[in-house]
């Protein structure tokens, strides 16, 4: 099981949004509001895809210079 630390997971609506996006493809996915994390069983490609989707949904702050620049220009 891989644990992905997230942000902004505050309610069941957030859980539902994540589940709708990823649960069908990754049935082992579990979202924990209290720890604001996602646990899932997947290979490295799957984890990358999940992290990308979580970032797209606003639950993961992707690190890296491009995303920092993007954040700088969109604030």
PDB file of N, CA, C and O in Angstrom, chain B, residues numbered from 101:
ATOM      1  N   UNK B 101       0.842  -1.191   0.000  1.00  0.00           N
ATOM      2  CA  UNK B 101       0.000   0.000   0.000  1.00  0.00           C
ATOM      3  C   UNK B 101       0.881   1.245   0.000  1.00  0.00           C
ATOM      4  O   UNK B 101       1.808   1.352   0.803  1.00  0.00           O
ATOM      5  N   UNK B 102       0.607   2.141  -0.854  1.00  0.00           N
ATOM      6  CA  UNK B 102       1.332   3.410  -0.949  1.00  0.00           C
ATOM      7  C   UNK B 102       0.468   4.493  -0.307  1.00  0.00           C
ATOM      8  O   UNK B 102      -0.721   4.599  -0.605  1.00  0.00           O
ATOM      9  N   UNK B 103       1.065   5.293   0.570  1.00  0.00           N
ATOM     10  CA  UNK B 103       0.346   6.394   1.207  1.00  0.00           C
ATOM     11  C   UNK B 103       0.798   7.693   0.570  1.00  0.00           C
ATOM     12  O   UNK B 103       1.991   7.998   0.539  1.00  0.00           O
ATOM     13  N   UNK B 104      -0.159   8.458   0.059  1.00  0.00           N
ATOM     14  CA  UNK B 104       0.130   9.730  -0.590  1.00  0.00           C
ATOM     15  C   UNK B 104      -0.423  10.839   0.297  1.00  0.00           C
ATOM     16  O   UNK B 104      -1.632  10.917   0.519  1.00  0.00           O
ATOM     17  N   UNK B 105       0.451  11.685   0.799  1.00  0.00           N
ATOM     18  CA  UNK B 105       0.014  12.796   1.638  1.00  0.00           C
ATOM     19  C   UNK B 105      -0.596  13.873   0.758  1.00  0.00           C
ATOM     20  O   UNK B 105       0.013  14.305  -0.221  1.00  0.00           O
ATOM     21  N   UNK B 106      -1.794  14.302   1.108  1.00  0.00           N
ATOM     22  CA  UNK B 106      -2.517  15.279   0.297  1.00  0.00           C
ATOM     23  C   UNK B 106      -2.756  16.555   1.097  1.00  0.00           C
ATOM     24  O   UNK B 106      -2.214  16.737   2.187  1.00  0.00           O
ATOM     25  N   UNK B 107      -3.568  17.420   0.536  1.00  0.00           N
ATOM     26  CA  UNK B 107      -3.982  18.638   1.230  1.00  0.00           C
ATOM     27  C   UNK B 107      -5.419  18.934   0.824  1.00  0.00           C
ATOM     28  O   UNK B 107      -5.886  18.460  -0.211  1.00  0.00           O
ATOM     29  N   UNK B 108      -6.109  19.706   1.625  1.00  0.00           N
ATOM     30  CA  UNK B 108      -7.476  20.165   1.329  1.00  0.00           C
ATOM     31  C   UNK B 108      -8.521  19.059   1.295  1.00  0.00           C
ATOM     32  O   UNK B 108      -9.599  19.268   0.739  1.00  0.00           O
ATOM     33  N   UNK B 109      -8.247  17.892   1.867  1.00  0.00           N
ATOM     34  CA  UNK B 109      -9.282  16.859   1.978  1.00  0.00           C
ATOM     35  C   UNK B 109     -10.007  17.140   3.293  1.00  0.00           C
ATOM     36  O   UNK B 109      -9.527  16.778   4.367  1.00  0.00           O
ATOM     37  N   UNK B 110     -11.168  17.791   3.195  1.00  0.00           N
ATOM     38  CA  UNK B 110     -11.831  18.287   4.396  1.00  0.00           C
ATOM     39  C   UNK B 110     -13.193  17.661   4.680  1.00  0.00           C
ATOM     40  O   UNK B 110     -13.691  17.761   5.802  1.00  0.00           O
ATOM     41  N   UNK B 111     -13.806  17.016   3.681  1.00  0.00           N
ATOM     42  CA  UNK B 111     -15.162  16.525   3.901  1.00  0.00           C
ATOM     43  C   UNK B 111     -15.469  15.332   2.996  1.00  0.00           C
ATOM     44  O   UNK B 111     -14.649  14.935   2.168  1.00  0.00           O
ATOM     45  N   UNK B 112     -16.651  14.777   3.168  1.00  0.00           N
ATOM     46  CA  UNK B 112     -17.070  13.645   2.339  1.00  0.00           C
ATOM     47  C   UNK B 112     -17.198  14.044   0.870  1.00  0.00           C
ATOM     48  O   UNK B 112     -17.053  13.199  -0.013  1.00  0.00           O
ATOM     49  N   UNK B 113     -17.463  15.303   0.603  1.00  0.00           N
ATOM     50  CA  UNK B 113     -17.525  15.770  -0.786  1.00  0.00           C
ATOM     51  C   UNK B 113     -16.174  15.622  -1.469  1.00  0.00           C
ATOM     52  O   UNK B 113     -16.092  15.251  -2.639  1.00  0.00           O
ATOM     53  N   UNK B 114     -15.113  15.918  -0.719  1.00  0.00           N
ATOM     54  CA  UNK B 114     -13.749  15.758  -1.243  1.00  0.00           C
ATOM     55  C   UNK B 114     -13.465  14.278  -1.522  1.00  0.00           C
ATOM     56  O   UNK B 114     -12.914  13.920  -2.563  1.00  0.00           O
ATOM     57  N   UNK B 115     -13.856  13.431  -0.567  1.00  0.00           N
ATOM     58  CA  UNK B 115     -13.670  11.991  -0.717  1.00  0.00           C
ATOM     59  C   UNK B 115     -14.403  11.499  -1.958  1.00  0.00           C
ATOM     60  O   UNK B 115     -13.868  10.715  -2.742  1.00  0.00           O
ATOM     61  N   UNK B 116     -15.636  11.971  -2.126  1.00  0.00           N
ATOM     62  CA  UNK B 116     -16.457  11.554  -3.279  1.00  0.00           C
ATOM     63  C   UNK B 116     -15.796  11.978  -4.594  1.00  0.00           C
ATOM     64  O   UNK B 116     -15.767  11.213  -5.558  1.00  0.00           O
ATOM     65  N   UNK B 117     -15.271  13.195  -4.621  1.00  0.00           N
ATOM     66  CA  UNK B 117     -14.607  13.711  -5.827  1.00  0.00           C
ATOM     67  C   UNK B 117     -13.407  12.833  -6.205  1.00  0.00           C
ATOM     68  O   UNK B 117     -13.218  12.490  -7.372  1.00  0.00           O
ATOM     69  N   UNK B 118     -12.602  12.477  -5.196  1.00  0.00           N
ATOM     70  CA  UNK B 118     -11.430  11.631  -5.433  1.00  0.00           C
ATOM     71  C   UNK B 118     -11.872  10.235  -5.876  1.00  0.00           C
ATOM     72  O   UNK B 118     -11.329   9.677  -6.830  1.00  0.00           O
ATOM     73  N   UNK B 119     -12.853   9.684  -5.181  1.00  0.00           N
ATOM     74  CA  UNK B 119     -13.340   8.343  -5.520  1.00  0.00           C
ATOM     75  C   UNK B 119     -13.911   8.288  -6.937  1.00  0.00           C
ATOM     76  O   UNK B 119     -13.666   7.330  -7.671  1.00  0.00           O
ATOM     77  N   UNK B 120     -14.669   9.314  -7.320  1.00  0.00           N
ATOM     78  CA  UNK B 120     -15.247   9.340  -8.670  1.00  0.00           C
ATOM     79  C   UNK B 120     -14.157   9.369  -9.738  1.00  0.00           C
ATOM     80  O   UNK B 120     -14.319   8.803 -10.819  1.00  0.00           O
ATOM     81  N   UNK B 121     -13.056  10.026  -9.428  1.00  0.00           N
ATOM     82  CA  UNK B 121     -11.969  10.161 -10.405  1.00  0.00           C
ATOM     83  C   UNK B 121     -11.091   8.912 -10.484  1.00  0.00           C
ATOM     84  O   UNK B 121     -10.556   8.604 -11.549  1.00  0.00           O
ATOM     85  N   UNK B 122     -10.936   8.184  -9.361  1.00  0.00           N
ATOM     86  CA  UNK B 122      -9.905   7.142  -9.323  1.00  0.00           C
ATOM     87  C   UNK B 122     -10.344   5.750  -8.889  1.00  0.00           C
ATOM     88  O   UNK B 122      -9.660   4.772  -9.191  1.00  0.00           O
ATOM     89  N   UNK B 123     -11.462   5.637  -8.191  1.00  0.00           N
ATOM     90  CA  UNK B 123     -11.815   4.362  -7.568  1.00  0.00           C
ATOM     91  C   UNK B 123     -12.077   3.235  -8.568  1.00  0.00           C
ATOM     92  O   UNK B 123     -11.738   2.083  -8.299  1.00  0.00           O
ATOM     93  N   UNK B 124     -12.664   3.548  -9.697  1.00  0.00           N
ATOM     94  CA  UNK B 124     -12.964   2.502 -10.685  1.00  0.00           C
ATOM     95  C   UNK B 124     -11.683   1.833 -11.189  1.00  0.00           C
ATOM     96  O   UNK B 124     -11.632   0.612 -11.331  1.00  0.00           O
ATOM     97  N   UNK B 125     -10.665   2.626 -11.453  1.00  0.00           N
ATOM     98  CA  UNK B 125      -9.406   2.084 -11.963  1.00  0.00           C
ATOM     99  C   UNK B 125      -8.539   1.500 -10.842  1.00  0.00           C
ATOM    100  O   UNK B 125      -7.767   0.567 -11.064  1.00  0.00           O
ATOM    101  N   UNK B 126      -8.676   2.064  -9.630  1.00  0.00           N
ATOM    102  CA  UNK B 126      -7.872   1.629  -8.469  1.00  0.00           C
ATOM    103  C   UNK B 126      -8.800   1.265  -7.311  1.00  0.00           C
ATOM    104  O   UNK B 126      -9.001   2.069  -6.400  1.00  0.00           O
ATOM    105  N   UNK B 127      -9.369   0.052  -7.342  1.00  0.00           N
ATOM    106  CA  UNK B 127     -10.365  -0.335  -6.336  1.00  0.00           C
ATOM    107  C   UNK B 127      -9.835  -0.410  -4.905  1.00  0.00           C
ATOM    108  O   UNK B 127     -10.629  -0.435  -3.965  1.00  0.00           O
ATOM    109  N   UNK B 128      -8.519  -0.446  -4.717  1.00  0.00           N
ATOM    110  CA  UNK B 128      -7.960  -0.502  -3.362  1.00  0.00           C
ATOM    111  C   UNK B 128      -7.851   0.893  -2.731  1.00  0.00           C
ATOM    112  O   UNK B 128      -7.441   1.017  -1.577  1.00  0.00           O
ATOM    113  N   UNK B 129      -8.211   1.931  -3.471  1.00  0.00           N
ATOM    114  CA  UNK B 129      -8.063   3.314  -3.020  1.00  0.00           C
ATOM    115  C   UNK B 129      -8.873   3.585  -1.756  1.00  0.00           C
ATOM    116  O   UNK B 129     -10.055   3.250  -1.679  1.00  0.00           O
ATOM    117  N   UNK B 130      -8.228   4.191  -0.772  1.00  0.00           N
ATOM    118  CA  UNK B 130      -8.876   4.602   0.475  1.00  0.00           C
ATOM    119  C   UNK B 130      -8.478   6.044   0.774  1.00  0.00           C
ATOM    120  O   UNK B 130      -7.294   6.384   0.773  1.00  0.00           O
ATOM    121  N   UNK B 131      -9.471   6.882   1.027  1.00  0.00           N
ATOM    122  CA  UNK B 131      -9.220   8.289   1.341  1.00  0.00           C
ATOM    123  C   UNK B 131      -9.467   8.494   2.830  1.00  0.00           C
ATOM    124  O   UNK B 131     -10.503   8.084   3.354  1.00  0.00           O
ATOM    125  N   UNK B 132      -8.518   9.129   3.511  1.00  0.00           N
ATOM    126  CA  UNK B 132      -8.646   9.394   4.945  1.00  0.00           C
ATOM    127  C   UNK B 132      -8.681  10.904   5.180  1.00  0.00           C
ATOM    128  O   UNK B 132      -7.687  11.602   4.981  1.00  0.00           O
ATOM    129  N   UNK B 133      -9.845  11.390   5.606  1.00  0.00           N
ATOM    130  CA  UNK B 133     -10.009  12.833   5.831  1.00  0.00           C
ATOM    131  C   UNK B 133      -9.113  13.306   6.973  1.00  0.00           C
ATOM    132  O   UNK B 133      -8.453  14.339   6.859  1.00  0.00           O
ATOM    133  N   UNK B 134      -9.090  12.553   8.070  1.00  0.00           N
ATOM    134  CA  UNK B 134      -8.349  12.973   9.263  1.00  0.00           C
ATOM    135  C   UNK B 134      -6.865  13.211   8.977  1.00  0.00           C
ATOM    136  O   UNK B 134      -6.303  14.221   9.401  1.00  0.00           O
ATOM    137  N   UNK B 135      -6.232  12.280   8.259  1.00  0.00           N
ATOM    138  CA  UNK B 135      -4.801  12.444   7.961  1.00  0.00           C
ATOM    139  C   UNK B 135      -4.574  13.125   6.609  1.00  0.00           C
ATOM    140  O   UNK B 135      -3.431  13.335   6.204  1.00  0.00           O
ATOM    141  N   UNK B 136      -5.657  13.468   5.913  1.00  0.00           N
ATOM    142  CA  UNK B 136      -5.597  14.072   4.578  1.00  0.00           C
ATOM    143  C   UNK B 136      -4.655  13.293   3.672  1.00  0.00           C
ATOM    144  O   UNK B 136      -3.727  13.844   3.080  1.00  0.00           O
ATOM    145  N   UNK B 137      -4.921  11.996   3.585  1.00  0.00           N
ATOM    146  CA  UNK B 137      -4.074  11.149   2.758  1.00  0.00           C
ATOM    147  C   UNK B 137      -4.911  10.157   1.960  1.00  0.00           C
ATOM    148  O   UNK B 137      -6.088   9.923   2.235  1.00  0.00           O
ATOM    149  N   UNK B 138      -4.250   9.589   0.967  1.00  0.00           N
ATOM    150  CA  UNK B 138      -4.847   8.564   0.114  1.00  0.00           C
ATOM    151  C   UNK B 138      -3.932   7.356   0.174  1.00  0.00           C
ATOM    152  O   UNK B 138      -2.718   7.480   0.012  1.00  0.00           O
ATOM    153  N   UNK B 139      -4.511   6.189   0.407  1.00  0.00           N
ATOM    154  CA  UNK B 139      -3.747   4.942   0.373  1.00  0.00           C
ATOM    155  C   UNK B 139      -4.256   4.125  -0.800  1.00  0.00           C
ATOM    156  O   UNK B 139      -5.459   4.035  -1.042  1.00  0.00           O
ATOM    157  N   UNK B 140      -3.318   3.533  -1.520  1.00  0.00           N
ATOM    158  CA  UNK B 140      -3.700   2.774  -2.708  1.00  0.00           C
ATOM    159  C   UNK B 140      -2.620   1.753  -3.032  1.00  0.00           C
ATOM    160  O   UNK B 140      -1.439   1.960  -2.756  1.00  0.00           O
ATOM    161  N   UNK B 141      -3.046   0.666  -3.615  1.00  0.00           N
ATOM    162  CA  UNK B 141      -2.119  -0.335  -4.118  1.00  0.00           C
ATOM    163  C   UNK B 141      -2.002  -0.141  -5.622  1.00  0.00           C
ATOM    164  O   UNK B 141      -2.967  -0.335  -6.361  1.00  0.00           O
ATOM    165  N   UNK B 142      -0.801   0.245  -6.070  1.00  0.00           N
ATOM    166  CA  UNK B 142      -0.585   0.464  -7.500  1.00  0.00           C
ATOM    167  C   UNK B 142       0.908   0.422  -7.785  1.00  0.00           C
ATOM    168  O   UNK B 142       1.730   0.594  -6.885  1.00  0.00           O
ATOM    169  N   UNK B 143       1.251   0.188  -9.056  1.00  0.00           N
ATOM    170  CA  UNK B 143       2.661   0.212  -9.442  1.00  0.00           C
ATOM    171  C   UNK B 143       3.129   1.670  -9.588  1.00  0.00           C
ATOM    172  O   UNK B 143       2.341   2.598  -9.402  1.00  0.00           O
ATOM    173  N   UNK B 144       4.393   1.861  -9.914  1.00  0.00           N
ATOM    174  CA  UNK B 144       4.939   3.221 -10.004  1.00  0.00           C
ATOM    175  C   UNK B 144       4.202   4.090 -11.015  1.00  0.00           C
ATOM    176  O   UNK B 144       3.958   5.269 -10.757  1.00  0.00           O
ATOM    177  N   UNK B 145       3.846   3.520 -12.161  1.00  0.00           N
ATOM    178  CA  UNK B 145       3.101   4.287 -13.168  1.00  0.00           C
ATOM    179  C   UNK B 145       1.739   4.686 -12.624  1.00  0.00           C
ATOM    180  O   UNK B 145       1.273   5.806 -12.836  1.00  0.00           O
ATOM    181  N   UNK B 146       1.110   3.759 -11.923  1.00  0.00           N
ATOM    182  CA  UNK B 146      -0.197   4.039 -11.324  1.00  0.00           C
ATOM    183  C   UNK B 146      -0.110   5.142 -10.285  1.00  0.00           C
ATOM    184  O   UNK B 146      -0.961   6.031 -10.249  1.00  0.00           O
ATOM    185  N   UNK B 147       0.914   5.092  -9.436  1.00  0.00           N
ATOM    186  CA  UNK B 147       1.105   6.118  -8.406  1.00  0.00           C
ATOM    187  C   UNK B 147       1.312   7.477  -9.059  1.00  0.00           C
ATOM    188  O   UNK B 147       0.756   8.478  -8.606  1.00  0.00           O
ATOM    189  N   UNK B 148       2.102   7.517 -10.111  1.00  0.00           N
ATOM    190  CA  UNK B 148       2.328   8.769 -10.845  1.00  0.00           C
ATOM    191  C   UNK B 148       1.017   9.305 -11.394  1.00  0.00           C
ATOM    192  O   UNK B 148       0.730  10.496 -11.282  1.00  0.00           O
ATOM    193  N   UNK B 149       0.220   8.418 -11.991  1.00  0.00           N
ATOM    194  CA  UNK B 149      -1.075   8.818 -12.553  1.00  0.00           C
ATOM    195  C   UNK B 149      -2.013   9.329 -11.455  1.00  0.00           C
ATOM    196  O   UNK B 149      -2.705  10.330 -11.639  1.00  0.00           O
ATOM    197  N   UNK B 150      -2.030   8.640 -10.325  1.00  0.00           N
ATOM    198  CA  UNK B 150      -2.892   9.039  -9.204  1.00  0.00           C
ATOM    199  C   UNK B 150      -2.466  10.404  -8.673  1.00  0.00           C
ATOM    200  O   UNK B 150      -3.309  11.266  -8.426  1.00  0.00           O
ATOM    201  N   UNK B 151      -1.166  10.601  -8.498  1.00  0.00           N
ATOM    202  CA  UNK B 151      -0.668  11.889  -8.005  1.00  0.00           C
ATOM    203  C   UNK B 151      -1.019  13.014  -8.970  1.00  0.00           C
ATOM    204  O   UNK B 151      -1.389  14.110  -8.548  1.00  0.00           O
ATOM    205  N   UNK B 152      -0.902  12.742 -10.258  1.00  0.00           N
ATOM    206  CA  UNK B 152      -1.243  13.751 -11.267  1.00  0.00           C
ATOM    207  C   UNK B 152      -2.730  14.115 -11.158  1.00  0.00           C
ATOM    208  O   UNK B 152      -3.091  15.291 -11.197  1.00  0.00           O
ATOM    209  N   UNK B 153      -3.576  13.108 -11.024  1.00  0.00           N
ATOM    210  CA  UNK B 153      -5.023  13.346 -10.923  1.00  0.00           C
ATOM    211  C   UNK B 153      -5.355  14.104  -9.642  1.00  0.00           C
ATOM    212  O   UNK B 153      -6.180  15.018  -9.659  1.00  0.00           O
ATOM    213  N   UNK B 154      -4.716  13.731  -8.528  1.00  0.00           N
ATOM    214  CA  UNK B 154      -4.945  14.431  -7.261  1.00  0.00           C
ATOM    215  C   UNK B 154      -4.533  15.897  -7.372  1.00  0.00           C
ATOM    216  O   UNK B 154      -5.212  16.778  -6.844  1.00  0.00           O
ATOM    217  N   UNK B 155      -3.428  16.155  -8.054  1.00  0.00           N
ATOM    218  CA  UNK B 155      -2.967  17.537  -8.255  1.00  0.00           C
ATOM    219  C   UNK B 155      -3.959  18.304  -9.122  1.00  0.00           C
ATOM    220  O   UNK B 155      -4.266  19.467  -8.857  1.00  0.00           O
ATOM    221  N   UNK B 156      -4.453  17.639 -10.159  1.00  0.00           N
ATOM    222  CA  UNK B 156      -5.440  18.234 -11.062  1.00  0.00           C
ATOM    223  C   UNK B 156      -6.705  18.634 -10.295  1.00  0.00           C
ATOM    224  O   UNK B 156      -7.303  19.678 -10.556  1.00  0.00           O
ATOM    225  N   UNK B 157      -7.097  17.777  -9.342  1.00  0.00           N
ATOM    226  CA  UNK B 157      -8.296  18.032  -8.547  1.00  0.00           C
ATOM    227  C   UNK B 157      -8.057  19.039  -7.424  1.00  0.00           C
ATOM    228  O   UNK B 157      -9.006  19.490  -6.782  1.00  0.00           O
ATOM    229  N   UNK B 158      -6.790  19.392  -7.186  1.00  0.00           N
ATOM    230  CA  UNK B 158      -6.477  20.377  -6.160  1.00  0.00           C
ATOM    231  C   UNK B 158      -6.182  19.790  -4.784  1.00  0.00           C
ATOM    232  O   UNK B 158      -6.193  20.507  -3.783  1.00  0.00           O
ATOM    233  N   UNK B 159      -5.917  18.481  -4.735  1.00  0.00           N
ATOM    234  CA  UNK B 159      -5.645  17.826  -3.451  1.00  0.00           C
ATOM    235  C   UNK B 159      -4.163  17.510  -3.249  1.00  0.00           C
ATOM    236  O   UNK B 159      -3.779  16.956  -2.219  1.00  0.00           O
ATOM    237  N   UNK B 160      -3.346  17.856  -4.217  1.00  0.00           N
ATOM    238  CA  UNK B 160      -1.920  17.570  -4.103  1.00  0.00           C
ATOM    239  C   UNK B 160      -1.157  18.724  -4.715  1.00  0.00           C
ATOM    240  O   UNK B 160      -1.420  19.126  -5.848  1.00  0.00           O
ATOM    241  N   UNK B 161      -0.219  19.252  -3.965  1.00  0.00           N
ATOM    242  CA  UNK B 161       0.604  20.340  -4.457  1.00  0.00           C
ATOM    243  C   UNK B 161       1.826  19.733  -5.115  1.00  0.00           C
ATOM    244  O   UNK B 161       2.770  19.333  -4.433  1.00  0.00           O
ATOM    245  N   UNK B 162       1.816  19.662  -6.429  1.00  0.00           N
ATOM    246  CA  UNK B 162       2.953  19.069  -7.145  1.00  0.00           C
ATOM    247  C   UNK B 162       4.170  19.960  -6.981  1.00  0.00           C
ATOM    248  O   UNK B 162       4.106  21.173  -7.181  1.00  0.00           O
ATOM    249  N   UNK B 163       5.275  19.336  -6.614  1.00  0.00           N
ATOM    250  CA  UNK B 163       6.497  20.114  -6.452  1.00  0.00           C
ATOM    251  C   UNK B 163       7.220  20.199  -7.785  1.00  0.00           C
ATOM    252  O   UNK B 163       6.877  19.502  -8.739  1.00  0.00           O
ATOM    253  N   UNK B 164       8.186  21.032  -7.834  1.00  0.00           N
ATOM    254  CA  UNK B 164       8.938  21.203  -9.068  1.00  0.00           C
ATOM    255  C   UNK B 164       8.892  22.651  -9.492  1.00  0.00           C
ATOM    256  O   UNK B 164       7.945  23.373  -9.179  1.00  0.00           O
ATOM    257  N   UNK B 165       9.905  23.065 -10.195  1.00  0.00           N
ATOM    258  CA  UNK B 165      10.051  24.474 -10.563  1.00  0.00           C
ATOM    259  C   UNK B 165       8.917  24.953 -11.472  1.00  0.00           C
ATOM    260  O   UNK B 165       8.455  26.084 -11.326  1.00  0.00           O
ATOM    261  N   UNK B 166       8.464  24.117 -12.402  1.00  0.00           N
ATOM    262  CA  UNK B 166       7.395  24.562 -13.302  1.00  0.00           C
ATOM    263  C   UNK B 166       6.119  24.857 -12.548  1.00  0.00           C
ATOM    264  O   UNK B 166       5.454  25.855 -12.827  1.00  0.00           O
ATOM    265  N   UNK B 167       5.762  24.006 -11.594  1.00  0.00           N
ATOM    266  CA  UNK B 167       4.545  24.246 -10.831  1.00  0.00           C
ATOM    267  C   UNK B 167       4.694  25.442  -9.899  1.00  0.00           C
ATOM    268  O   UNK B 167       3.720  26.148  -9.640  1.00  0.00           O
ATOM    269  N   UNK B 168       5.892  25.673  -9.396  1.00  0.00           N
ATOM    270  CA  UNK B 168       6.128  26.858  -8.559  1.00  0.00           C
ATOM    271  C   UNK B 168       5.966  28.107  -9.412  1.00  0.00           C
ATOM    272  O   UNK B 168       5.349  29.078  -8.975  1.00  0.00           O
ATOM    273  N   UNK B 169       6.510  28.092 -10.618  1.00  0.00           N
ATOM    274  CA  UNK B 169       6.365  29.244 -11.515  1.00  0.00           C
ATOM    275  C   UNK B 169       4.911  29.447 -11.888  1.00  0.00           C
ATOM    276  O   UNK B 169       4.420  30.575 -11.903  1.00  0.00           O
ATOM    277  N   UNK B 170       4.218  28.353 -12.190  1.00  0.00           N
ATOM    278  CA  UNK B 170       2.808  28.435 -12.559  1.00  0.00           C
ATOM    279  C   UNK B 170       2.020  29.070 -11.405  1.00  0.00           C
ATOM    280  O   UNK B 170       1.171  29.934 -11.622  1.00  0.00           O
ATOM    281  N   UNK B 171       2.316  28.629 -10.180  1.00  0.00           N
ATOM    282  CA  UNK B 171       1.659  29.174  -9.008  1.00  0.00           C
ATOM    283  C   UNK B 171       1.960  30.645  -8.827  1.00  0.00           C
ATOM    284  O   UNK B 171       1.087  31.421  -8.440  1.00  0.00           O
ATOM    285  N   UNK B 172       3.182  31.026  -9.102  1.00  0.00           N
ATOM    286  CA  UNK B 172       3.602  32.425  -8.966  1.00  0.00           C
ATOM    287  C   UNK B 172       2.811  33.328  -9.921  1.00  0.00           C
ATOM    288  O   UNK B 172       2.402  34.427  -9.547  1.00  0.00           O
ATOM    289  N   UNK B 173       2.604  32.860 -11.142  1.00  0.00           N
ATOM    290  CA  UNK B 173       1.929  33.684 -12.145  1.00  0.00           C
ATOM    291  C   UNK B 173       0.409  33.648 -12.043  1.00  0.00           C
ATOM    292  O   UNK B 173      -0.264  34.510 -12.608  1.00  0.00           O
ATOM    293  N   UNK B 174      -0.143  32.666 -11.334  1.00  0.00           N
ATOM    294  CA  UNK B 174      -1.602  32.575 -11.255  1.00  0.00           C
ATOM    295  C   UNK B 174      -2.156  33.111  -9.945  1.00  0.00           C
ATOM    296  O   UNK B 174      -3.369  33.092  -9.735  1.00  0.00           O
ATOM    297  N   UNK B 175      -1.283  33.592  -9.057  1.00  0.00           N
ATOM    298  CA  UNK B 175      -1.756  34.109  -7.768  1.00  0.00           C
ATOM    299  C   UNK B 175      -2.092  35.573  -7.864  1.00  0.00           C
ATOM    300  O   UNK B 175      -2.506  36.177  -6.874  1.00  0.00           O
TER     301      UNK B 175
END
